[in-house]
Amino acid sequence: MNEIKIKKIVGTFLRIKPNDISEDTQIDATVLQGSVLFARMISKINALCDTNLDGVDIHTYGDLIVKLNES
């Protein structure tokens, strides 16, 4: 798992710098402009990490990392 690339993807969708992303950073559909963008972000992360996350129970960047480590 390459956290730098993951942070770049998340940063692109949140429109923030990857260095500004911490475990507490909200990344769910409440901060993105709709669930479609969230689904696209999860899809790009799945492609990068060769996983099949569905995005359920992922609200923060820390949640995402935990789910990626589990899969």
Secondary structure, DSSP 8 states (H G I E B T S, - for coil): --HHHHHHHHHHHHTS-GGG--TT-B-STTTTTSHHHHHHHHHHHHHHHT-----TT--BHHHHHHHHHH-
